[in-house]
C-alpha cells in the first residue's frame, strides 16, 4: 500500500468521525489581560478538536444572539478550534503520532486559502516550519503579531488533510490599558478586558471612574451638590473637577449656603452662621433634623447640616 492510498484510507475513517461527531470548542466569552504570557499547545490532528459550524461549534454561541455580520458564514468549515492569544504568548504545535512518518507541512495562508485550502504551489517564506517536522515545535513569534492569522496543512499531493480540518485560525490581541509602559493597568481603577469578538483589550472602569485608562474620577458620582442642584464635570485643566449649578436662593461651591443673613430664631433648635456677607447656613443641634429647614426633633436621632432661608420667608412657603 502506498503512502497516498494509506492517507486516503485514514481520511475516510476520520471524515466519518467528523461528520458523526460534534465538537463544541471551549470558549471564554470575556477574557482579562494576564500580566504574564503563557504557552498554548495545539494538537495538529484531524480529530478530537475539529469543529465545523462557525458559531455553534467553533465559538460555542448562538448566532441569533450575537447578531454578527454574515461575512463569517463561509468560515463554517472543518477546522481546529480557533485560538485567541495575548500578544507575547507562545504557541506550540504537536503533530499527530500516526502521521509521524509523514510529518507536518504548516504554512501561513490568506483567509481565502484558509477557506479553500492552499494549493501545492506556495512561497517558501510562508512555511511556518522550514521543513516537514515531527513531534512538538514552537511557532516563531514573528508569525504571531497582533491580528488574525491563518495556518493550514499543505500537502503536495492535494488539499486532503486541510479539507479534513488541519487548519487553524489564530487571533493575537494586544492591550490598550496603560498610559505608559510602567503604569498600572487601567490606572488601578478598572479591568483590562476583551470580548471574544473584540480585536484588542481595553479598560472597563469601576464605578466613579472614566476615561480611556480609567484615570478620571467622577466627582459628580459622590453627589457633592446639595439642595437639588445639578452637577457638571469640568476639564482637568480648569482646576476644579466639578461645578454645581444652584437653584434659586442657594449659593456656594456645593450649594450649601442660602442667600441672606442670619436673623433671630432663623434656625429652630440650631445655630445660624453667616458664611459670606450675603449667605448663611443652619447647623442643627444633636437630635434634630433639617426637614423643612426648621431643625425639628429627629425621630432617628440624626444630625443634619442644612441650609435655610429667612424665617418669615420660609414660613410663608410652608404655611
Wavefront OBJ file of the C-alpha trace (Angstrom):
o trace
v 0.000 0.000 0.000
v 1.377 3.382 -0.993
v 1.528 6.390 1.338
v -1.083 8.116 -0.813
v -3.577 5.238 -0.564
v -2.918 4.879 3.161
v -3.667 8.543 3.696
v -6.893 8.217 1.744
v -7.992 5.319 3.932
v -7.213 7.257 7.103
v -9.045 10.250 5.656
v -12.204 8.238 5.060
v -12.256 6.988 8.645
v -11.570 10.430 10.082
v -14.125 12.052 7.822
v -16.790 9.756 9.286
v -15.718 10.831 12.766
v -16.027 14.478 11.802
v -19.481 14.050 10.258
v -20.912 11.874 13.031
v -19.264 13.671 15.946
v -19.842 17.248 17.020
v -17.076 19.135 18.796
v -18.066 22.160 20.868
v -14.971 24.255 21.448
v -14.454 25.527 24.974
v -14.780 29.282 24.873
v -14.385 32.139 27.350
v -16.625 34.972 26.162
v -14.725 37.693 28.033
v -11.050 37.426 28.974
v -8.975 39.560 31.332
v -5.442 40.546 30.352
v -2.789 38.419 32.039
v 0.324 40.146 33.356
v 2.460 37.147 32.398
v 2.338 35.475 28.935
v 1.542 31.786 28.732
v 2.198 28.949 26.260
v -0.538 27.214 24.263
v -0.247 23.781 22.659
v -2.294 22.824 19.593
v -2.621 19.174 18.598
v -2.254 19.081 14.826
v -4.534 16.142 14.131
v -7.846 15.772 12.259
v -9.932 14.524 15.193
v -10.990 15.412 18.737
v -10.568 19.180 18.351
v -12.157 19.715 14.932
v -15.264 21.911 14.687
v -17.371 22.776 11.634
v -20.207 25.162 12.468
v -18.583 28.581 12.910
v -20.958 29.865 15.604
v -22.472 26.855 17.388
v -19.346 24.669 17.482
v -16.236 26.776 16.889
v -17.320 29.710 19.081
v -19.927 27.973 21.246
v -22.577 30.660 20.863
v -25.989 31.254 19.344
v -25.736 33.226 16.121
v -29.169 34.823 16.611
v -27.992 36.178 19.958
v -24.666 37.522 18.702
v -26.176 39.333 15.723
v -22.810 39.176 13.973
v -22.329 40.067 10.326
v -22.857 37.127 7.975
v -19.435 37.562 6.326
v -18.128 34.829 8.622
v -20.627 32.314 7.243
v -18.025 30.961 4.822
v -15.830 30.013 7.797
v -18.222 27.170 8.655
v -15.695 24.571 7.510
v -13.885 21.729 9.302
v -11.073 23.339 11.284
v -9.152 23.084 14.534
v -10.878 25.045 17.304
v -9.963 28.725 16.750
v -7.395 30.102 19.155
v -7.109 33.519 20.799
v -3.792 34.662 22.286
v -2.364 37.695 24.009
v 0.480 39.470 22.276
v 3.585 37.838 23.734
v 2.064 34.379 24.280
v 3.905 31.406 22.786
v 2.350 28.757 20.531
v 3.454 25.139 20.151
v 2.135 22.683 17.560
v 2.168 18.964 18.258
v 1.978 16.525 15.342
v -0.335 13.530 15.129
v 1.592 10.362 16.175
v 0.019 8.308 13.387
v 1.446 10.799 10.882
v 4.979 10.738 12.298
v 6.347 9.141 9.150
v 4.584 11.763 7.049
v 5.485 14.894 9.031
v 3.782 18.291 9.181
v 3.823 20.907 6.448
v 2.244 24.003 8.028
v 2.048 27.248 6.051
v 0.784 30.759 6.676
v -2.098 31.410 4.262
v -4.620 34.083 3.351
v -8.233 33.946 4.504
v -9.290 32.730 1.052
v -6.669 29.962 1.090
v -7.768 29.062 4.610
v -11.327 28.554 3.380
v -10.475 26.733 0.131
v -7.199 25.143 1.324
v -3.832 26.045 -0.235
v -2.713 24.507 -3.499
v 0.569 22.659 -3.976
v 2.372 25.770 -5.208
v 3.348 28.143 -2.393
v 6.041 30.598 -1.410
v 8.855 29.073 0.615
v 8.844 32.024 3.028
v 5.254 31.218 4.024
v 6.304 27.954 5.652
v 5.755 28.081 9.414
v 8.438 25.444 9.795
v 11.394 25.212 7.422
v 10.856 21.526 6.752
v 8.434 18.721 7.468
v 8.519 18.263 11.235
v 7.553 15.660 13.797
v 6.748 15.950 17.484
v 6.345 19.253 19.352
v 7.620 22.514 17.843
v 7.256 26.209 18.702
v 5.854 28.666 16.174
v 8.243 31.552 15.584
v 6.947 34.708 17.399
v 7.284 36.584 14.089
v 4.175 34.719 12.918
v 2.221 35.860 15.987
v 1.957 39.631 15.650
v -1.254 41.445 16.606
v -4.103 40.487 14.267
v -5.689 37.367 12.761
v -3.500 34.657 11.233
v -4.453 31.596 9.209
v -2.361 28.412 9.238
v -3.080 25.330 7.126
v -1.619 21.939 6.276
v -0.057 21.862 2.831
v 0.188 18.535 1.029
v 1.936 18.335 -2.316
v -0.471 15.640 -3.461
v -3.536 17.813 -2.762
v -5.512 19.573 -0.019
v -6.791 16.329 1.532
v -5.691 16.874 5.152
v -6.591 20.557 5.104
v -10.132 19.768 3.957
v -10.420 17.332 6.845
v -9.735 20.144 9.298
v -5.981 20.636 9.571
v -6.191 24.433 9.509
v -6.102 26.912 12.364
v -7.443 30.439 12.882
v -5.258 32.323 15.417
v -6.187 35.780 16.706
v -3.496 37.673 18.628
v -4.700 40.620 20.710
v -2.733 43.479 22.195
v -3.827 45.665 25.098
v -4.509 49.411 25.254
v -4.853 49.664 29.022
v -1.719 51.574 30.067
v -0.912 55.273 29.818
v 2.801 54.388 29.900
v 4.768 51.095 29.845
v 5.230 51.040 33.630
v 1.781 52.358 34.569
v -0.721 50.006 36.250
v -3.423 48.538 34.033
v -6.392 50.910 33.838
v -4.698 53.130 36.453
v -5.718 50.555 39.048
v -9.348 51.679 38.704
v -10.720 49.105 36.272
v -10.153 45.818 34.457
v -8.401 45.258 31.134
v -10.870 43.064 29.224
v -11.636 41.807 25.743
v -14.830 40.204 24.461
v -14.362 37.272 22.129
v -15.312 39.417 19.087
v -13.168 42.419 20.035
v -9.761 42.866 18.413
v -7.923 44.175 21.487
v -8.053 44.556 25.265
v -9.436 47.829 26.637
v -10.267 49.273 30.040
v -13.634 48.708 31.694
v -13.718 51.200 34.564
v -15.003 50.705 38.074
v -17.872 52.863 39.301
v -16.991 56.573 39.665
v -14.077 56.337 37.185
v -13.949 57.109 33.477
v -11.515 57.832 30.646
v -9.624 55.534 28.291
v -7.357 54.439 31.147
v -9.894 54.977 33.975
v -7.735 57.896 35.048
v -10.614 60.304 35.711
v -12.521 60.294 38.983
v -16.160 61.343 38.588
v -16.726 63.758 41.462
v -20.378 64.140 40.496
v -20.935 60.482 41.398
v -20.323 61.418 45.057
v -23.239 63.900 44.853
v -21.354 66.944 46.161
v -24.094 69.394 45.120
v -26.900 69.865 47.679
v -30.439 71.196 47.650
v -31.356 69.684 44.271
v -28.501 71.428 42.500
v -27.126 69.963 39.261
v -23.524 68.758 38.971
v -21.349 69.164 35.865
v -17.922 67.611 35.304
v -15.210 70.037 34.235
v -11.951 69.510 32.403
v -8.849 68.771 34.442
v -7.254 71.988 33.135
v -9.846 74.144 34.884
v -8.561 73.236 38.349
v -11.981 72.183 39.692
v -13.234 68.747 38.682
v -16.909 69.675 39.012
v -19.276 72.634 39.171
v -22.627 72.954 40.921
v -25.486 74.907 39.383
v -27.527 76.070 42.370
v -31.315 76.557 42.433
v -32.695 79.999 43.380
v -31.821 81.253 46.911
v -28.874 78.827 47.265
v -25.211 79.588 46.708
v -21.673 78.352 47.428
v -19.432 75.760 45.776
v -21.743 72.916 46.825
v -24.949 74.996 47.074
v -24.923 74.584 50.865
v -25.333 78.293 51.558
v -28.547 80.321 51.472
v -28.791 83.822 50.133
v -29.481 86.221 53.014
v -28.288 86.905 56.582
v -28.972 85.332 59.972
v -31.987 86.724 61.858
v -33.117 85.977 65.458
v -34.666 82.488 65.637
v -33.851 81.831 61.998
v -32.785 78.280 62.877
v -35.074 76.376 65.268
v -33.021 74.106 67.567
v -29.802 75.017 65.824
v -27.174 77.652 65.200
v -27.175 80.136 62.338
v -23.837 81.118 60.823
v -23.129 83.845 58.272
v -20.830 82.337 55.647
v -20.437 85.446 53.498
v -21.974 88.911 53.677
v -24.805 87.535 51.544
v -25.221 83.895 52.631
v -25.751 81.812 55.766
v -26.418 78.233 56.871
v -28.078 76.406 59.768
v -26.392 73.705 61.829
v -28.992 71.680 63.706
v -28.492 70.665 67.335
v -27.907 66.987 68.065
v -31.162 65.084 67.947
v -32.803 67.477 65.493
v -33.198 67.266 61.758
v -33.319 69.791 58.975
v -36.560 68.558 57.458
v -38.431 71.539 56.021
v -35.396 73.657 57.035
v -36.655 74.046 60.645
v -34.384 71.667 62.663
v -37.274 69.747 64.199
v -36.863 66.774 66.531
v -35.279 63.823 64.695
v -37.031 60.551 65.468
v -33.968 58.647 64.266
v -31.577 60.737 66.379
v -29.963 62.026 63.208
v -27.642 65.003 62.869
v -28.049 67.321 59.929
v -26.345 70.364 58.475
v -28.950 72.235 56.430
v -29.290 75.447 54.510
v -32.025 77.884 55.479
v -33.783 80.989 54.206
v -35.114 83.712 56.488
v -37.754 82.520 58.962
v -40.534 84.723 57.663
v -39.981 83.856 54.005
v -39.804 80.167 54.839
v -42.976 80.225 56.949
v -44.778 81.826 54.019
v -43.678 78.930 51.791
v -44.665 76.290 54.346
v -47.953 77.740 55.579
l 1 2 3 4 5 6 7 8 9 10 11 12 13 14 15 16 17 18 19 20 21 22 23 24 25 26 27 28 29 30 31 32 33 34 35 36 37 38 39 40 41 42 43 44 45 46 47 48 49 50 51 52 53 54 55 56 57 58 59 60 61 62 63 64 65 66 67 68 69 70 71 72 73 74 75 76 77 78 79 80 81 82 83 84 85 86 87 88 89 90 91 92 93 94 95 96 97 98 99 100 101 102 103 104 105 106 107 108 109 110 111 112 113 114 115 116 117 118 119 120 121 122 123 124 125 126 127 128 129 130 131 132 133 134 135 136 137 138 139 140 141 142 143 144 145 146 147 148 149 150 151 152 153 154 155 156 157 158 159 160 161 162 163 164 165 166 167 168 169 170 171 172 173 174 175 176 177 178 179 180 181 182 183 184 185 186 187 188 189 190 191 192 193 194 195 196 197 198 199 200 201 202 203 204 205 206 207 208 209 210 211 212 213 214 215 216 217 218 219 220 221 222 223 224 225 226 227 228 229 230 231 232 233 234 235 236 237 238 239 240 241 242 243 244 245 246 247 248 249 250 251 252 253 254 255 256 257 258 259 260 261 262 263 264 265 266 267 268 269 270 271 272 273 274 275 276 277 278 279 280 281 282 283 284 285 286 287 288 289 290 291 292 293 294 295 296 297 298 299 300 301 302 303 304 305 306 307 308 309 310 311 312 313 314 315 316 317 318 319
